[in-house]
Amino acid sequence: MPPRRWYNPNVPQTLQIAQILLYINAVFAFLYGVIVARSGASPVVRFLFLVAIGAYVYGAWGIANEKKLGWQVAIAAALSPFALRFLDALFAFDFMSLSWKVRYTIGLEGGGILSAIFDAALVALLVHPMSRNHQRIWFT
């Protein structure tokens, strides 16, 4: 049985950086999820935060162990912040009165812009041609 690892330095540089960013995003998603849970976000958004944290960790671990499913989960995890921002805005808007019910909690404000840049960079690293070719050839 091959050894399991948390980081694989033998994959292309794009996937190495993606592994590190996925683990970092998992930590920050956990910390930010605690803040969002206390701020009164909807239960759906709270649950999606937990799913995203698990997806970040499994995606990075899957890439490190050269699993095709891990790479696919990593892409879904990398796209999850964009979906969470959209869902949070959707749940924060009252369509009957055409006004905001609560303050937009995960919006692109303050540090959210920098976070969105790193989220976009992570997606770009994972779908880069070098990453796609490596996973197509070597991942099982």
Secondary structure, 3 states (H helix, E strand, C coil): CCCCCCCCCCCCHHHHHHHHHHHHHHHHHHHHHHHHHHCCCCHHHHHHHHHHHHHHHHHHHHHHCCCHHHHHHHHHHHHHHHHHHHHHHHHHEECCCCEECCCCCCCCCCHHHHHHHHHHHHHHHHHCHHHHHHHHHHCC
